[in-house]
Amino acid sequence: MSSLIEHKRVEFSELFYDLVFAYAISKSTALIHQLDQGVLSVYTIFVYLMTLLILINCWMIQTVYTNRYGKNSLFRPPSILL
């Protein structure tokens, strides 16, 4: 079964975007450090969750786009030399 799986090389652009989005998500945790008398407000939690949702959604869209149309894509048709 493992002989049927074709390995795909990772592009540097994929690694760069992974690093950027991981850094952005880690920095977004600063949004929930604002305590009001030791308690997080509902607004702060909402803003954090929406920010996290948007960042992860952008990350997934970028990953799918790179895997589908990237230089090392398994699904990309062969290029035609002009």
Backbone as XML, in Angstrom:
<?xml version="1.0"?>
<chain id="A" units="angstrom">
  <residue number="1" name="MET">
    <atom name="N" x="0.818" y="-1.198" z="0.000"/>
    <atom name="CA" x="0.000" y="0.000" z="0.000"/>
    <atom name="C" x="0.863" y="1.263" z="0.000"/>
  </residue>
  <residue number="2" name="SER">
    <atom name="N" x="1.966" y="1.238" z="0.739"/>
    <atom name="CA" x="2.815" y="2.423" z="0.798"/>
    <atom name="C" x="3.530" y="2.692" z="-0.513"/>
  </residue>
  <residue number="3" name="SER">
    <atom name="N" x="3.646" y="1.693" z="-1.369"/>
    <atom name="CA" x="4.298" y="1.909" z="-2.657"/>
    <atom name="C" x="3.404" y="2.694" z="-3.618"/>
  </residue>
  <residue number="4" name="LEU">
    <atom name="N" x="2.105" y="2.801" z="-3.334"/>
    <atom name="CA" x="1.189" y="3.546" z="-4.188"/>
    <atom name="C" x="1.214" y="5.040" z="-3.921"/>
  </residue>
  <residue number="5" name="ILE">
    <atom name="N" x="1.742" y="5.437" z="-2.790"/>
    <atom name="CA" x="1.757" y="6.845" z="-2.404"/>
    <atom name="C" x="2.969" y="7.529" z="-3.027"/>
  </residue>
  <residue number="6" name="GLU">
    <atom name="N" x="2.707" y="8.559" z="-3.800"/>
    <atom name="CA" x="3.789" y="9.325" z="-4.410"/>
    <atom name="C" x="4.103" y="10.518" z="-3.514"/>
  </residue>
  <residue number="7" name="HIS">
    <atom name="N" x="5.363" y="10.664" z="-3.156"/>
    <atom name="CA" x="5.762" y="11.754" z="-2.269"/>
    <atom name="C" x="5.930" y="13.046" z="-3.052"/>
  </residue>
  <residue number="8" name="LYS">
    <atom name="N" x="5.528" y="14.117" z="-2.435"/>
    <atom name="CA" x="5.597" y="15.445" z="-3.055"/>
    <atom name="C" x="6.612" y="16.281" z="-2.305"/>
  </residue>
  <residue number="9" name="ARG">
    <atom name="N" x="7.479" y="16.923" z="-3.027"/>
    <atom name="CA" x="8.464" y="17.806" z="-2.392"/>
    <atom name="C" x="7.773" y="19.078" z="-1.924"/>
  </residue>
  <residue number="10" name="VAL">
    <atom name="N" x="8.250" y="19.636" z="-0.841"/>
    <atom name="CA" x="7.687" y="20.855" z="-0.280"/>
    <atom name="C" x="8.380" y="22.049" z="-0.918"/>
  </residue>
  <residue number="11" name="GLU">
    <atom name="N" x="7.594" y="23.013" z="-1.381"/>
    <atom name="CA" x="8.152" y="24.229" z="-1.970"/>
    <atom name="C" x="8.532" y="25.207" z="-0.869"/>
  </residue>
  <residue number="12" name="PHE">
    <atom name="N" x="9.473" y="26.088" z="-1.169"/>
    <atom name="CA" x="9.866" y="27.105" z="-0.201"/>
    <atom name="C" x="8.735" y="28.089" z="0.059"/>
  </residue>
  <residue number="13" name="SER">
    <atom name="N" x="7.889" y="28.319" z="-0.932"/>
    <atom name="CA" x="6.757" y="29.221" z="-0.723"/>
    <atom name="C" x="5.782" y="28.631" z="0.298"/>
  </residue>
  <residue number="14" name="GLU">
    <atom name="N" x="5.597" y="27.307" z="0.274"/>
    <atom name="CA" x="4.740" y="26.652" z="1.266"/>
    <atom name="C" x="5.301" y="26.839" z="2.672"/>
  </residue>
  <residue number="15" name="LEU">
    <atom name="N" x="6.594" y="26.629" z="2.807"/>
    <atom name="CA" x="7.231" y="26.783" z="4.112"/>
    <atom name="C" x="7.158" y="28.221" z="4.598"/>
  </residue>
  <residue number="16" name="PHE">
    <atom name="N" x="7.323" y="29.166" z="3.679"/>
    <atom name="CA" x="7.248" y="30.577" z="4.046"/>
    <atom name="C" x="5.848" y="30.937" z="4.546"/>
  </residue>
  <residue number="17" name="TYR">
    <atom name="N" x="4.819" y="30.533" z="3.801"/>
    <atom name="CA" x="3.451" y="30.839" z="4.226"/>
    <atom name="C" x="3.086" y="30.137" z="5.529"/>
  </residue>
  <residue number="18" name="ASP">
    <atom name="N" x="3.562" y="28.910" z="5.722"/>
    <atom name="CA" x="3.328" y="28.230" z="6.994"/>
    <atom name="C" x="3.943" y="29.007" z="8.148"/>
  </residue>
  <residue number="19" name="LEU">
    <atom name="N" x="5.144" y="29.499" z="7.935"/>
    <atom name="CA" x="5.817" y="30.277" z="8.976"/>
    <atom name="C" x="5.086" y="31.590" z="9.258"/>
  </residue>
  <residue number="20" name="VAL">
    <atom name="N" x="4.656" y="32.271" z="8.215"/>
    <atom name="CA" x="3.946" y="33.544" z="8.386"/>
    <atom name="C" x="2.632" y="33.348" z="9.133"/>
  </residue>
  <residue number="21" name="PHE">
    <atom name="N" x="1.857" y="32.363" z="8.737"/>
    <atom name="CA" x="0.566" y="32.147" z="9.394"/>
    <atom name="C" x="0.720" y="31.615" z="10.814"/>
  </residue>
  <residue number="22" name="ALA">
    <atom name="N" x="1.713" y="30.766" z="11.055"/>
    <atom name="CA" x="1.946" y="30.295" z="12.424"/>
    <atom name="C" x="2.354" y="31.458" z="13.322"/>
  </residue>
  <residue number="23" name="TYR">
    <atom name="N" x="3.172" y="32.361" z="12.808"/>
    <atom name="CA" x="3.568" y="33.552" z="13.577"/>
    <atom name="C" x="2.360" y="34.455" z="13.834"/>
  </residue>
  <residue number="24" name="ALA">
    <atom name="N" x="1.519" y="34.652" z="12.835"/>
    <atom name="CA" x="0.336" y="35.509" z="13.000"/>
    <atom name="C" x="-0.631" y="34.928" z="14.019"/>
  </residue>
  <residue number="25" name="ILE">
    <atom name="N" x="-0.816" y="33.622" z="13.998"/>
    <atom name="CA" x="-1.712" y="32.995" z="14.971"/>
    <atom name="C" x="-1.136" y="33.094" z="16.373"/>
  </residue>
  <residue number="26" name="SER">
    <atom name="N" x="0.176" y="32.920" z="16.509"/>
    <atom name="CA" x="0.775" y="33.035" z="17.842"/>
    <atom name="C" x="0.694" y="34.469" z="18.359"/>
  </residue>
  <residue number="27" name="LYS">
    <atom name="N" x="0.814" y="35.440" z="17.464"/>
    <atom name="CA" x="0.711" y="36.844" z="17.889"/>
    <atom name="C" x="-0.734" y="37.245" z="18.185"/>
  </residue>
  <residue number="28" name="SER">
    <atom name="N" x="-1.700" y="36.546" z="17.611"/>
    <atom name="CA" x="-3.098" y="36.888" z="17.868"/>
    <atom name="C" x="-3.522" y="36.538" z="19.292"/>
  </residue>
  <residue number="29" name="THR">
    <atom name="N" x="-2.744" y="35.718" z="19.964"/>
    <atom name="CA" x="-3.066" y="35.412" z="21.359"/>
    <atom name="C" x="-2.906" y="36.636" z="22.257"/>
  </residue>
  <residue number="30" name="ALA">
    <atom name="N" x="-2.221" y="37.659" z="21.782"/>
    <atom name="CA" x="-2.106" y="38.901" z="22.555"/>
    <atom name="C" x="-3.466" y="39.570" z="22.721"/>
  </residue>
  <residue number="31" name="LEU">
    <atom name="N" x="-4.425" y="39.215" z="21.867"/>
    <atom name="CA" x="-5.765" y="39.791" z="21.973"/>
    <atom name="C" x="-6.486" y="39.345" z="23.242"/>
  </residue>
  <residue number="32" name="ILE">
    <atom name="N" x="-6.133" y="38.179" z="23.769"/>
    <atom name="CA" x="-6.835" y="37.678" z="24.951"/>
    <atom name="C" x="-6.064" y="37.923" z="26.244"/>
  </residue>
  <residue number="33" name="HIS">
    <atom name="N" x="-5.049" y="38.777" z="26.201"/>
    <atom name="CA" x="-4.306" y="39.114" z="27.411"/>
    <atom name="C" x="-4.890" y="40.317" z="28.126"/>
  </residue>
  <residue number="34" name="GLN">
    <atom name="N" x="-5.947" y="40.883" z="27.606"/>
    <atom name="CA" x="-6.562" y="42.050" z="28.220"/>
    <atom name="C" x="-7.638" y="41.598" z="29.196"/>
  </residue>
  <residue number="35" name="LEU">
    <atom name="N" x="-7.270" y="41.519" z="30.464"/>
    <atom name="CA" x="-8.218" y="41.083" z="31.482"/>
    <atom name="C" x="-8.926" y="42.283" z="32.098"/>
  </residue>
  <residue number="36" name="ASP">
    <atom name="N" x="-10.205" y="42.132" z="32.342"/>
    <atom name="CA" x="-10.995" y="43.140" z="33.031"/>
    <atom name="C" x="-11.362" y="42.573" z="34.394"/>
  </residue>
  <residue number="37" name="GLN">
    <atom name="N" x="-10.632" y="42.968" z="35.424"/>
    <atom name="CA" x="-10.781" y="42.457" z="36.787"/>
    <atom name="C" x="-10.596" y="40.946" z="36.831"/>
  </residue>
  <residue number="38" name="GLY">
    <atom name="N" x="-9.620" y="40.455" z="36.098"/>
    <atom name="CA" x="-9.285" y="39.035" z="36.109"/>
    <atom name="C" x="-10.161" y="38.160" z="35.238"/>
  </residue>
  <residue number="39" name="VAL">
    <atom name="N" x="-11.059" y="38.761" z="34.442"/>
    <atom name="CA" x="-11.987" y="37.983" z="33.608"/>
    <atom name="C" x="-11.913" y="38.510" z="32.177"/>
  </residue>
  <residue number="40" name="LEU">
    <atom name="N" x="-11.965" y="37.585" z="31.233"/>
    <atom name="CA" x="-12.028" y="37.976" z="29.825"/>
    <atom name="C" x="-13.451" y="38.394" z="29.481"/>
  </residue>
  <residue number="41" name="SER">
    <atom name="N" x="-13.567" y="39.473" z="28.751"/>
    <atom name="CA" x="-14.900" y="39.900" z="28.339"/>
    <atom name="C" x="-15.352" y="39.074" z="27.138"/>
  </residue>
  <residue number="42" name="VAL">
    <atom name="N" x="-16.642" y="39.035" z="26.930"/>
    <atom name="CA" x="-17.215" y="38.293" z="25.807"/>
    <atom name="C" x="-16.746" y="38.902" z="24.484"/>
  </residue>
  <residue number="43" name="TYR">
    <atom name="N" x="-16.630" y="40.223" z="24.447"/>
    <atom name="CA" x="-16.169" y="40.902" z="23.238"/>
    <atom name="C" x="-14.734" y="40.484" z="22.894"/>
  </residue>
  <residue number="44" name="THR">
    <atom name="N" x="-13.868" y="40.397" z="23.894"/>
    <atom name="CA" x="-12.478" y="40.011" z="23.669"/>
    <atom name="C" x="-12.402" y="38.582" z="23.145"/>
  </residue>
  <residue number="45" name="ILE">
    <atom name="N" x="-13.176" y="37.685" z="23.716"/>
    <atom name="CA" x="-13.195" y="36.303" z="23.238"/>
    <atom name="C" x="-13.722" y="36.233" z="21.807"/>
  </residue>
  <residue number="46" name="PHE">
    <atom name="N" x="-14.767" y="37.013" z="21.505"/>
    <atom name="CA" x="-15.335" y="37.045" z="20.158"/>
    <atom name="C" x="-14.316" y="37.549" z="19.141"/>
  </residue>
  <residue number="47" name="VAL">
    <atom name="N" x="-13.620" y="38.629" z="19.471"/>
    <atom name="CA" x="-12.613" y="39.186" z="18.550"/>
    <atom name="C" x="-11.490" y="38.182" z="18.320"/>
  </residue>
  <residue number="48" name="TYR">
    <atom name="N" x="-11.042" y="37.529" z="19.383"/>
    <atom name="CA" x="-9.985" y="36.528" z="19.252"/>
    <atom name="C" x="-10.428" y="35.364" z="18.367"/>
  </residue>
  <residue number="49" name="LEU">
    <atom name="N" x="-11.626" y="34.852" z="18.596"/>
    <atom name="CA" x="-12.104" y="33.714" z="17.808"/>
    <atom name="C" x="-12.312" y="34.082" z="16.338"/>
  </residue>
  <residue number="50" name="MET">
    <atom name="N" x="-12.808" y="35.281" z="16.074"/>
    <atom name="CA" x="-12.988" y="35.717" z="14.682"/>
    <atom name="C" x="-11.633" y="35.898" z="13.994"/>
  </residue>
  <residue number="51" name="THR">
    <atom name="N" x="-10.670" y="36.453" z="14.702"/>
    <atom name="CA" x="-9.327" y="36.616" z="14.143"/>
    <atom name="C" x="-8.707" y="35.259" z="13.844"/>
  </residue>
  <residue number="52" name="LEU">
    <atom name="N" x="-8.849" y="34.332" z="14.784"/>
    <atom name="CA" x="-8.319" y="32.989" z="14.595"/>
    <atom name="C" x="-9.002" y="32.295" z="13.417"/>
  </residue>
  <residue number="53" name="LEU">
    <atom name="N" x="-10.299" y="32.433" z="13.306"/>
    <atom name="CA" x="-11.044" y="31.835" z="12.206"/>
    <atom name="C" x="-10.585" y="32.386" z="10.856"/>
  </residue>
  <residue number="54" name="ILE">
    <atom name="N" x="-10.415" y="33.684" z="10.771"/>
    <atom name="CA" x="-9.977" y="34.306" z="9.512"/>
    <atom name="C" x="-8.567" y="33.866" z="9.142"/>
  </residue>
  <residue number="55" name="LEU">
    <atom name="N" x="-7.661" y="33.840" z="10.120"/>
    <atom name="CA" x="-6.280" y="33.440" z="9.831"/>
    <atom name="C" x="-6.193" y="31.985" z="9.384"/>
  </residue>
  <residue number="56" name="ILE">
    <atom name="N" x="-6.903" y="31.100" z="10.063"/>
    <atom name="CA" x="-6.852" y="29.686" z="9.686"/>
    <atom name="C" x="-7.513" y="29.470" z="8.325"/>
  </residue>
  <residue number="57" name="ASN">
    <atom name="N" x="-8.589" y="30.204" z="8.045"/>
    <atom name="CA" x="-9.235" y="30.099" z="6.741"/>
    <atom name="C" x="-8.288" y="30.557" z="5.628"/>
  </residue>
  <residue number="58" name="CYS">
    <atom name="N" x="-7.619" y="31.683" z="5.831"/>
    <atom name="CA" x="-6.645" y="32.163" z="4.831"/>
    <atom name="C" x="-5.515" y="31.162" z="4.636"/>
  </residue>
  <residue number="59" name="TRP">
    <atom name="N" x="-5.067" y="30.570" z="5.727"/>
    <atom name="CA" x="-3.991" y="29.587" z="5.669"/>
    <atom name="C" x="-4.420" y="28.369" z="4.855"/>
  </residue>
  <residue number="60" name="MET">
    <atom name="N" x="-5.634" y="27.890" z="5.071"/>
    <atom name="CA" x="-6.112" y="26.725" z="4.340"/>
    <atom name="C" x="-6.292" y="27.031" z="2.856"/>
  </residue>
  <residue number="61" name="ILE">
    <atom name="N" x="-6.810" y="28.214" z="2.552"/>
    <atom name="CA" x="-6.973" y="28.602" z="1.146"/>
    <atom name="C" x="-5.618" y="28.665" z="0.451"/>
  </residue>
  <residue number="62" name="GLN">
    <atom name="N" x="-4.625" y="29.261" z="1.110"/>
    <atom name="CA" x="-3.289" y="29.361" z="0.526"/>
    <atom name="C" x="-2.668" y="27.975" z="0.342"/>
  </residue>
  <residue number="63" name="THR">
    <atom name="N" x="-2.865" y="27.082" z="1.295"/>
    <atom name="CA" x="-2.311" y="25.738" z="1.202"/>
    <atom name="C" x="-2.931" y="24.968" z="0.044"/>
  </residue>
  <residue number="64" name="VAL">
    <atom name="N" x="-4.249" y="25.040" z="-0.084"/>
    <atom name="CA" x="-4.924" y="24.336" z="-1.182"/>
    <atom name="C" x="-4.485" y="24.907" z="-2.525"/>
  </residue>
  <residue number="65" name="TYR">
    <atom name="N" x="-4.385" y="26.225" z="-2.624"/>
    <atom name="CA" x="-3.959" y="26.853" z="-3.880"/>
    <atom name="C" x="-2.537" y="26.425" z="-4.252"/>
  </residue>
  <residue number="66" name="THR">
    <atom name="N" x="-1.637" y="26.432" z="-3.272"/>
    <atom name="CA" x="-0.256" y="26.044" z="-3.548"/>
    <atom name="C" x="-0.158" y="24.576" z="-3.930"/>
  </residue>
  <residue number="67" name="ASN">
    <atom name="N" x="-0.912" y="23.727" z="-3.255"/>
    <atom name="CA" x="-0.863" y="22.300" z="-3.581"/>
    <atom name="C" x="-1.486" y="22.005" z="-4.940"/>
  </residue>
  <residue number="68" name="ARG">
    <atom name="N" x="-2.479" y="22.782" z="-5.335"/>
    <atom name="CA" x="-3.149" y="22.525" z="-6.604"/>
    <atom name="C" x="-2.398" y="23.114" z="-7.795"/>
  </residue>
  <residue number="69" name="TYR">
    <atom name="N" x="-1.885" y="24.342" z="-7.645"/>
    <atom name="CA" x="-1.282" y="25.029" z="-8.791"/>
    <atom name="C" x="0.203" y="25.305" z="-8.617"/>
  </residue>
  <residue number="70" name="GLY">
    <atom name="N" x="0.802" y="24.808" z="-7.567"/>
    <atom name="CA" x="2.211" y="25.077" z="-7.311"/>
    <atom name="C" x="3.137" y="24.380" z="-8.288"/>
  </residue>
  <residue number="71" name="LYS">
    <atom name="N" x="4.399" y="24.681" z="-8.157"/>
    <atom name="CA" x="5.410" y="24.151" z="-9.052"/>
    <atom name="C" x="5.523" y="22.628" z="-8.965"/>
  </residue>
  <residue number="72" name="ASN">
    <atom name="N" x="5.324" y="22.081" z="-7.772"/>
    <atom name="CA" x="5.447" y="20.637" z="-7.571"/>
    <atom name="C" x="4.095" y="19.952" z="-7.435"/>
  </residue>
  <residue number="73" name="SER">
    <atom name="N" x="3.077" y="20.510" z="-8.021"/>
    <atom name="CA" x="1.727" y="19.958" z="-7.891"/>
    <atom name="C" x="1.608" y="18.613" z="-8.583"/>
  </residue>
  <residue number="74" name="LEU">
    <atom name="N" x="0.893" y="17.703" z="-7.951"/>
    <atom name="CA" x="0.669" y="16.396" z="-8.562"/>
    <atom name="C" x="-0.435" y="16.457" z="-9.608"/>
  </residue>
  <residue number="75" name="PHE">
    <atom name="N" x="-1.282" y="17.467" z="-9.549"/>
    <atom name="CA" x="-2.442" y="17.561" z="-10.434"/>
    <atom name="C" x="-2.245" y="18.528" z="-11.604"/>
  </residue>
  <residue number="76" name="ARG">
    <atom name="N" x="-1.157" y="19.258" z="-11.605"/>
    <atom name="CA" x="-0.913" y="20.245" z="-12.645"/>
    <atom name="C" x="-0.597" y="19.538" z="-13.963"/>
  </residue>
  <residue number="77" name="PRO">
    <atom name="N" x="-1.237" y="19.937" z="-15.041"/>
    <atom name="CA" x="-0.933" y="19.309" z="-16.318"/>
    <atom name="C" x="0.502" y="19.660" z="-16.742"/>
  </residue>
  <residue number="78" name="PRO">
    <atom name="N" x="1.129" y="18.836" z="-17.535"/>
    <atom name="CA" x="2.486" y="19.130" z="-17.973"/>
    <atom name="C" x="2.532" y="20.436" z="-18.770"/>
  </residue>
  <residue number="79" name="SER">
    <atom name="N" x="3.600" y="21.179" z="-18.580"/>
    <atom name="CA" x="3.725" y="22.461" z="-19.280"/>
    <atom name="C" x="4.040" y="22.222" z="-20.750"/>
  </residue>
  <residue number="80" name="ILE">
    <atom name="N" x="3.559" y="23.129" z="-21.562"/>
    <atom name="CA" x="3.773" y="23.051" z="-23.004"/>
    <atom name="C" x="4.849" y="24.068" z="-23.372"/>
  </residue>
  <residue number="81" name="LEU">
    <atom name="N" x="5.881" y="23.602" z="-24.014"/>
    <atom name="CA" x="6.960" y="24.489" z="-24.424"/>
    <atom name="C" x="6.562" y="25.208" z="-25.710"/>
  </residue>
  <residue number="82" name="LEU">
    <atom name="N" x="6.707" y="26.506" z="-25.694"/>
    <atom name="CA" x="6.363" y="27.289" z="-26.890"/>
    <atom name="C" x="7.567" y="27.588" z="-27.705"/>
  </residue>
</chain>
